[in-house]
Amino acid sequence: MTDLPDGVDRRSFDGKQRLATRGQPVYGEPTDGEWRLWDAGRSKLGAMFETGMEIPDESVDSVLYLGAASGTTVSHVADFAGPTYAVEFAPRPVRDLIAVAEDRPNLFPLLKDARKPTTYGHIVERDIDLLVQDVATRGQARVAVDNAVFLADDGLLCLAVKARSEDVTANPEAVFEQVRSELADAYKIVDSQRLEPFHDDHLGIIARKR
Amino acid sequence: MTDDTDDAAAGWFAGLEAVDTEAASRAIREATAVEPAEWPRIAVETGFVGSEAEYYDLLHEVTIHSTRQEARAREQADDKQLLHAVRAMDDVTRTANELAERLSEWAGTLFDDAETGIKGARALAEREPSTPVEARVISLAERVDGLTAEADDLQAFIERQAPEIAPNLSEMAGAVLAARLIALAGGLEQLAKKPSGTVQVLGAEDALFAHLAGRGGSPKHGIIYTHEHVSGTRPEDRGSASRAFAGKLSIAARIDHYSGELKPEIHDELDERMSTIRARAEADSNEEPNQ
């Protein structure tokens, strides 16, 4: 079994070892005592952990999460991390995100565009330990590079790249190669893997800020 | 943005009192900073809050308040954008068709093999003009082609946006009909507040007012006629079909406006009701096989 950050564990659900964190259930997920199941099929970060990517097992304090959507994954992140800033641009899922944040004092929901970090530079603190990015927009590498300003030196990036957001017609591998090379401006890639079978045409990338 | 040192030093709490939630919410929404800083430490040092724990508590309260307000405002604005998009799509389509008619009349005098309609315009746009008049005709054809492409793009936009704004309505009616209903009602909130009898005849206002003035029967359906549930049902059952469809559509609009959650049950209920109505036609044709 690969490493997991402190506060994330593998527990037995229906006889299978699955990811879990400790916190208030939010979407009717199964629980085991105070642990609640983290479904990798609904979460790209969960899939990155589940597919055995090289996740450093250091403890994570502050997190900036870009593309929080309705808060399914970020709720698990807030379970194991400290101050967690959740950025989402679409108003509809933000409603659900707010409901998730209400039960979690360390989760701060922000209706902002991840492509414009200056619009939340006055809120999100610097020297963040972990940047998680799951935005379905063109220019995903650019977003990661522009947001590196929030990361501590040596800070960690967990990036889920959706090939179809960049170019529906292009070969996913070509898109991923392009993303890897653009990331090199600000990051050193530690590991990258496809997220199948959990998510089709997605690449998970773990990287450290240069 | 005039002074870099100011930008670097100004967090969302700059110049605020810790108790003023409204002003803080505004700063969360509107202020900017080129570079982040150690805001929790600065907030304590400048005396805004007594401790970092207190800072995070306040940040939690203020971000939730501010983000909720902004999400609500943005969502309300989004249905109006959809309304404009669907009206623009109809205008663009109508204009393209009108121009295509003018074009085929004109092109017919110049080219023996000129096709008619939008397809004809597209073919014409590919030609190379050899006279000044051909240049005008071909240029007009290019405009028609461009308008058609714009109509397609508008439709793609509506198909992307409508499920975000009205997930249940779009699931039930399809994105374009959902957008049309919102446009006819004047917004999602307005649609949610209409009785289902009104939703049933939205788009058939002329027939409805003629009926109310004593001319003609009451209309059974408005724009919802374009949906399979109504147009695919045999004429004698269309009244029931459109009543059932409109009933569920208004429930869908209410869920979309007040909760926004996709609710699979109402879609199953409608499917069940529609198959009951369809079953009548089958039962009738089994009873009277010669008719």
Interface residues (C-beta under 8 A of the other chain):
Chain A: P83 A90 P91 R92 V94 R95 L97 I98 A101 E102 P105 N106 L107 F108 P109 L110 L111 T118 T119 G121 H122 I123 V124 E125 R126 D127 V149 F150
Chain B: A10 G11 W12 A14 A27 I28 A31 T32 A33 V34 E35 P36 A37 E38 W39 P40 Y56 D57 L59 H60 T63 I64 T67 R68 E70 A71 R72 R74 E75 D78 E164 I165 P167 G260
